[in-house]
Amino acid sequence: MRILPLVALALLAAACGGTHKTAQSGTAELLVQQVVNRGGPIPIEGAYSYVRIEDAGGHKVTEQRLPRQGETTIRLDPGSYRLVSYQRTCDGNCGNLDPPSDSCSGGFTASDKSSLSANVNVTFGSGCKITFASMPTP
């Protein structure tokens, strides 16, 4: 009887921690940094943030949940892409997520051995805004 609560807890943790990520080995890097506007509403039960990269044809290259610190680096092959950012608020708990909301997107071009940053500013209930910038290469 004691093992049942542990199994339920493990399943809940797995549901909250899921992420889909396609490994890339390209020569360009995109640093995604998300900031949540704390002056606006904040979901009481929490939320997960996601980013998706689409190629010029609109096909998904990669999609992943951002880590808690709101930052990830994605390696890409040279080309034209679109970054899509969206939020999924927790519905009662993070085992149940609401549909995507507060989304925004923006196009960018990655060139060989380039480094770009994408700053995503999210205001829950109002959407988000993406700003791209070139970063110095090492």
N, C-alpha and C positions, 0 to 999 in steps of 0.2 A: 504494500500500500504506500510505503514511503517513496518508492521510485516514481510513481505516477506524477507527483508535482515536479520532480526534477526533469522528467521527459517533457512536460508541458513548458517548463521554463526554457529548456534547450530549444524547443520548436519556436517559441516566441522570439528568442534571441536571434535565431536564424532568419526569421521573417523580417526583423528590423534591420538586419545587417546585409541584406542582399544587394548585389550590384552587378551590372553587366558591363564588362569592359573588353574591348578588343585590343590586343597588344599591337602596337605599331612600332616599326623600326626605321622610320623615315629619318631624313637628315635635318628636318626643320623642327623647331620646338614652339609650342604654344603654351604659355603659362596662363592658366585661368585662375583668377582671384575674385572671390565673391565677398561682398560686404552687404550686410542686411542693415537697412535704415532703422535704427532703434527708436527713432522719433515717431514711427508709424505703428500700426497694429502688429502684434507678435502672436502667432498661433499658440494658444495655451497648452495644447497637447503636443506641440512640436511639429516639425516638418523636415523633410529631406529635400536637398537641392540636387538637381541633375543637370548634366550638360550632354549635348549630342553634337557630333560633327557630321555634316553631310557634304558629299562631294558636289561638283558643279551640276551633276545630273539629279541631285536630290536624294541620292542613296546614302544610307547610314554607313559611316566609316567607323565610328565608335560612339558608345553611349555609356555613361557611368554616373554613379552617385558621387557627389563631392564629399571628401572627408570632412569631419567636424570643423577643421580649421578653415574650410572653404577655399582650399587651394590645391591645384593639381597641375602637372605638366604632361602634355600630350605630344608625342612625337608623330610627325606627319611626313609624307612624301611631298615634294614640291607640287603646287597646284592651287586651284581656287576652291574655297570651302565656305560653308556657312556654319556658324556656331549658334546653337539653340540652347537657351537656358530656361529651365522651368522648375517649379516647386510642386511638391506633393505633401499637403498637410496631413497630419495624423488624424484619423477619425476614431476618437475614443482611446486608441493606443496606436503605436506605430506598426502593429501587425495588420492594421486596416488603413490603407492610404486613400485619400481623396484623389480624384482625377487631377491631371496636371493643371496648374494655374500660374498666374503671374509670370507668363512667359515673354521672352523677347528673343530676337535673333539679329545677327549681323554677318555680313560677308567679309572675307579677308583672303589674302593671297599669301601662301607660304612659298618661299624660295629656298634653294639649296643652302643649307647651313645657316638659315636665318633663325632668329629668336624674336617672337612676338609675345606681347602680353594682352590679355583680354580682361578688363576690369568690369565685373558685373555688379551693378548696384541694384539691390532688390528692395522694394517697398511692398510688403504684403498687402493685398487688396488693390494695389495700383499698378502692378507689373514690375518691369525691370528695364534697365538701360545698359548696353554694352559699349565700352570704349576700347578701341584697339590702339596699341602703340608698339613701335619697334623697340627692341632691346639691344644693347650692345652685345656683339658676339665675343666670346672669350678668345 
